[in-house]
């Protein structure tokens, strides 16, 4: 079992190929969450044939981070919103600011189990608008595709409260990762 106070490894696997026994074995290795990529792994997270996987992740009380972009049917944020409705006990982080779909971004606050990472598609104004709508935003950079400093500058320059900045930089992630 992996333990660290600085690094929080996420498990990645192909949902099209994983078996129940394999997933059970992997989930017992001390990962802090699961990261999936519907575009690269060619699967739609809203399909019922994958529901058993997400139930197991929820049972383990692990967060699920999912790549999201509005140009791909499998990666479209609508799939994760549907999954959030089906499994309200599963905490889902919708990557890339809801895949650059502002309509879904602003709906995220209606779900207690949805979080949005601010990597790649964030803008200072978007961070501000999302904060005003009550969206739970989490710091992310999507390194090596973007500098880790870029989203930090966007947060620093956003006209949001210090509490909201602390939520983005620490509080929401610490809740999901169970950091005290």
N, C-alpha and C positions, 0 to 999 in steps of 0.2 A: 504494500500500500504506500502510495506516494504522499508525503507530508511536507509542506513548505509554508512559510509565512510570507513569502514573496511571489511565488509562482503558483498559478491555479490552472493546472492542465485540464483541457477539455478533450473528451473522446470524440473521434471521428470515425465513421464507418459507412459503408454503402448499404442503405436500407433495402436495396434490391437483392442483396446477397447474404445478409445476416440471418442466422438461425436463432431460435429461442435460447438454446444452450450457449451459443457464442455470446449473445448479448448479455445473458445472465453472468457469464464469466467476466466479461469486460466491465460491466457495471460494478463488480465487486473489487476492482483494482484501485479504487480511491480517486477516480476522476472527480473534478469539481463541477462538471457540466458536460453537455453534449453539443457539438457544432456540426451542423449538416449543411449541405450545399445542393439544393434541388436542381440547379442548372448543370453543374459538373457531374452530379451523380444520377441525373436523368430520372427523377421521381417527383411526384406531386404529393406534398405532405398532407393534403386534404383527402386523399384516397383512403377508403376504409381498409384496404389491405395493409396499410401501414399503422393503423390505429393501435394495434397491440404494442408496437415499439414505443409509441408516445405514452401509452398507459404505464409501461414499465419504467420509463424515465420519470414520470410523475410519481409513481410508487416509491422511487428512490429519492424523491424530493430534490432532483437535480434540475437546474435551469437548462433550457434548450435555446441555443443561439442558431438562427437560421438565416442564411444568405437570402437576400430579397432584392429583386429588381422588377420594375413594371414592364420590361420589354419581353419577358419570358413567361409563358403560361405556368410552368412549374414553380418558378421563383416569385410569382406575383404575390404581393402581400395579402390579397383577398384569401388565399389558401390558409395563411396563418391566422387570420381573423376567424375563419370558420373553425379551424382547429381549436382556437382559444374558447370558442363557444362550446364545442363538444367536450373539452377537457378543462374546465375552469380551475382544476387543481394543478395544472401544468403551467409553470412560469415560462413564457416565451419571450425571447429578445429578437425583435425583428431588425435585422441588420440594414445598414445603409439608409437610415432615415426612411424606413418603409419603402425601400427600393425606389426612392425619388418620386413617390406618389403622394402628393400633399393631401389629397382627399382622405386616404387611409391614415396618413400621419395624424391628422387632426381628429380622427375617430378613435385613435388608440387610447385616449384617456377614459373611454367608456368601459374599458376592460381592466379589471384589477390585476389580471395575470399577464398583461402585455406591457413590454418595455421596448424602447427603441434605441438602437445604438446610433451615435451621431457620425459614424465614419463616412467618408467620401462625399456624400450629398448634403452635408450640413452647410449652412450659411449662417452668419451672425443673426440675420433677421429671422431665419427659420427657427433657430434655437429660441429666440425671443417669443415668436408666435406660438411655438409648441409649448413653451413654459406657461404662457398665458392660458392655453387650453387645458393645462393640467397633464400633459403627456409626460410620462416617466422616461426621461432621457438618460442614457448611460454613455460615458466617455468611451470612445473607441477611435482608432486611427486607421485601421486596415493596413498596417505596415506589412510588407514593404511597398505597397502600392501608393502610399501617401506618408508624409512625414508625421511623426507623433506630435511634433510641435504645432502643426497647423490647427488641429481641433482645439488644442489648449488655448491658442491665441483667439480663436473664435469664441470660446467660452469666456475668456477674460474680457473681450471687447463687447460681449453681449450685454444689453441693458436688462439684466435679470438680477434678482436679489442674491445676496451672498449665500443664503440658505439654499436657493435653487442651484447655484453653482456647486455647493457642497453635495447636493443630491446627485448631480450629474457626475461629479468627479469621484464620489465615494459612497454615499448613503444607499443608493439603489443597488449598486453592485454588491455592497457588503451584505445587504439583505438577501440577495440571491445566492451569494457564496457562503453565507452564514459566518461572516467575519465579525468579530466583536471588537 
